[in-house]
């Protein structure tokens, strides 16, 4: 069995259920960095289902009515599991930080619309990570971002007061 890389002419305008080596690596790297190297004590989660059933996000053309699922998200104050329950399948409390990682087959426009929708839901900061360019865009509000790449020494999120070494995000 050999490793393969699938290239398609048309990017998916939506969620890409197929992972990739770089996407997975960056996702784990970011989660670990946020959890263990960040000055703030953050509750960090991956692939957490956020309950959006009470919101109309149709203007963002996400084809999502019940839930959104960021690749990584972080809370300053972790959601509480109600007494008598063991876990939550969907969380209605929106995170403070969401991170979306572009997969090889995914349309960048979709993830930008998704980040804009997160802001409408009350998220404070959104990151768009582009592994193929070793680039992170930190959005502080819709359509307003700062760009960080390997020419930068660190990613700086002024809203969340986070600074992370960018080389560690893309380390193999």
Backbone torsions as a table, in degrees:
resi	resn	phi	psi	omega
1	UNK	NA	135.4	-178.6
2	UNK	-117.1	156.9	175.6
3	UNK	-73.0	148.1	179.0
4	UNK	-137.3	157.5	176.9
5	UNK	-128.3	121.1	-177.7
6	UNK	-98.9	126.9	179.2
7	UNK	-115.3	126.7	178.7
8	UNK	-117.3	149.7	-179.0
9	UNK	-73.2	-30.8	-177.2
10	UNK	-114.9	123.2	178.7
11	UNK	-72.4	153.9	178.8
12	UNK	-80.5	126.0	174.9
13	UNK	-94.0	77.3	-176.9
14	UNK	161.3	-163.9	-179.5
15	UNK	-74.5	136.7	175.7
16	UNK	-102.5	111.4	-177.0
17	UNK	-77.1	-10.4	-179.7
18	UNK	-94.4	123.5	179.5
19	UNK	-81.7	-177.4	174.7
20	UNK	-147.7	164.9	-179.3
21	UNK	-61.2	-50.3	-178.5
22	UNK	-66.6	-41.2	178.8
23	UNK	-58.4	-48.8	-179.0
24	UNK	-63.1	-42.3	-179.7
25	UNK	-62.8	-47.9	-179.6
26	UNK	-63.6	-39.1	-180.0
27	UNK	-61.5	-46.7	179.1
28	UNK	-67.7	-42.6	179.2
29	UNK	-58.4	-47.2	-178.9
30	UNK	-63.6	-43.9	178.9
31	UNK	-58.9	-45.5	179.5
32	UNK	-65.5	-43.7	179.4
33	UNK	-61.7	-45.5	-179.9
34	UNK	-64.4	-38.2	-176.7
35	UNK	-75.0	-41.1	-168.3
36	UNK	-112.1	-17.1	-178.6
37	UNK	-114.0	-1.6	-177.2
38	UNK	-86.6	137.8	178.7
39	UNK	-62.7	-33.4	179.4
40	UNK	-79.2	148.5	172.9
41	UNK	-86.0	103.5	-178.1
42	UNK	-111.5	145.2	168.6
43	UNK	-90.2	114.6	-173.6
44	UNK	-111.3	132.9	-179.6
45	UNK	-133.5	156.0	173.0
46	UNK	-119.6	143.7	175.3
47	UNK	54.1	37.8	179.3
48	UNK	-80.4	129.9	178.7
49	UNK	-78.9	119.5	179.1
50	UNK	-100.5	126.2	-177.8
51	UNK	-76.3	113.4	179.1
52	UNK	-115.1	15.9	-174.5
53	UNK	-62.1	-20.1	-179.6
54	UNK	-90.4	2.1	-174.8
55	UNK	-119.3	150.5	172.2
56	UNK	-105.3	103.8	-179.4
57	UNK	-108.9	22.9	-175.4
58	UNK	-60.1	-27.9	-179.4
59	UNK	-65.1	-15.1	-179.2
60	UNK	-94.6	-4.7	176.9
61	UNK	51.9	51.0	-178.3
62	UNK	-97.3	-10.9	-175.9
63	UNK	55.8	39.4	179.3
64	UNK	-132.3	122.0	179.8
65	UNK	-115.2	-25.2	-174.2
66	UNK	-106.0	-37.1	-174.8
67	UNK	-153.0	153.4	167.1
68	UNK	-122.2	148.2	-176.8
69	UNK	-134.2	98.1	176.4
70	UNK	-70.1	155.0	177.2
71	UNK	-63.7	-42.8	177.3
72	UNK	-141.0	142.8	172.4
73	UNK	-143.8	161.5	-177.9
74	UNK	-142.9	144.4	179.5
75	UNK	-120.2	138.9	169.2
76	UNK	-73.1	-39.2	175.3
77	UNK	-120.9	111.2	-175.7
78	UNK	-60.2	140.8	174.3
79	UNK	-59.2	146.1	-178.4
80	UNK	-97.7	133.6	174.3
81	UNK	-81.8	123.4	-177.2
82	UNK	-59.5	149.4	178.8
83	UNK	-57.4	135.4	-179.8
84	UNK	93.0	-8.8	177.0
85	UNK	-110.6	153.8	179.0
86	UNK	-98.1	-21.1	-175.3
87	UNK	-164.2	171.3	174.3
88	UNK	-123.3	129.9	178.0
89	UNK	-83.0	-37.6	174.8
90	UNK	-128.1	142.8	-178.5
91	UNK	-113.8	128.7	179.9
92	UNK	-88.2	-22.6	176.8
93	UNK	-73.6	121.9	-178.8
94	UNK	-77.0	144.0	179.3
95	UNK	-71.5	164.7	174.9
96	UNK	-80.5	-33.2	-178.1
97	UNK	-130.9	133.7	171.3
98	UNK	-122.6	145.4	178.2
99	UNK	-129.5	125.1	175.0
100	UNK	-112.3	134.7	-179.0
101	UNK	-114.6	122.7	-178.9
102	UNK	-69.2	125.4	175.6
103	UNK	-91.2	162.8	-173.6
104	UNK	-59.4	-27.1	-176.3
105	UNK	-102.3	2.5	-171.3
106	UNK	-94.4	147.0	176.9
107	UNK	-81.4	130.1	179.9
108	UNK	-63.7	-34.3	180.0
109	UNK	-59.5	-38.1	177.8
110	UNK	-60.3	-46.2	-178.3
111	UNK	-68.8	-32.5	175.8
112	UNK	-66.5	-42.5	176.0
113	UNK	-61.8	-39.2	179.7
114	UNK	-64.4	-42.6	177.9
115	UNK	-63.8	-40.8	176.6
116	UNK	-61.1	-39.3	177.2
117	UNK	-64.3	-39.6	177.6
118	UNK	-58.0	-40.3	178.3
119	UNK	-62.0	-40.1	177.2
120	UNK	-62.1	-29.8	179.8
121	UNK	-80.3	-5.4	177.3
122	UNK	104.7	4.3	177.0
123	UNK	-65.5	142.0	-176.3
124	UNK	-86.7	-31.7	-174.9
125	UNK	-149.1	142.7	178.2
126	UNK	-134.2	135.3	178.8
127	UNK	-113.1	138.7	171.8
128	UNK	-115.2	117.0	-177.0
129	UNK	-105.6	130.2	-178.6
130	UNK	-119.0	90.6	-175.4
131	UNK	-58.1	-36.3	-177.2
132	UNK	-66.2	-19.2	177.7
133	UNK	-110.8	1.2	-173.9
134	UNK	50.2	52.4	-172.4
135	UNK	-132.1	143.4	174.7
136	UNK	-130.0	127.9	174.7
137	UNK	-107.5	121.7	-179.4
138	UNK	-102.4	111.5	179.7
139	UNK	-90.9	128.8	175.4
140	UNK	-101.4	-12.7	175.4
141	UNK	-167.1	167.2	-179.1
142	UNK	-54.8	135.5	175.7
143	UNK	62.2	16.5	178.3
144	UNK	-129.6	111.7	-176.5
145	UNK	-143.9	162.2	170.8
146	UNK	-114.0	140.5	-175.6
147	UNK	-103.1	135.2	177.8
148	UNK	-129.3	135.1	176.2
149	UNK	-137.9	-170.7	-175.9
150	UNK	-68.1	-8.1	170.5
151	UNK	-78.1	-14.0	174.8
152	UNK	-92.1	150.4	176.4
153	UNK	-85.2	-28.2	-178.5
154	UNK	-148.8	160.4	171.7
155	UNK	-89.3	130.7	179.4
156	UNK	-120.7	119.0	175.1
157	UNK	-111.5	100.6	-176.2
158	UNK	-68.3	-33.9	-179.7
159	UNK	-64.2	-46.6	-178.1
160	UNK	-89.5	-5.0	-177.1
161	UNK	56.1	50.9	-179.3
162	UNK	-118.4	137.8	171.6
163	UNK	-134.1	122.6	-179.7
164	UNK	-128.8	144.0	176.7
165	UNK	-68.3	118.6	-173.6
166	UNK	-65.6	-34.9	-179.5
167	UNK	-60.4	-32.6	179.4
168	UNK	-69.8	-26.9	178.4
169	UNK	-65.9	-39.4	-175.2
170	UNK	-101.5	7.6	180.0
171	UNK	-65.2	141.0	179.9
172	UNK	-81.6	NA	NA
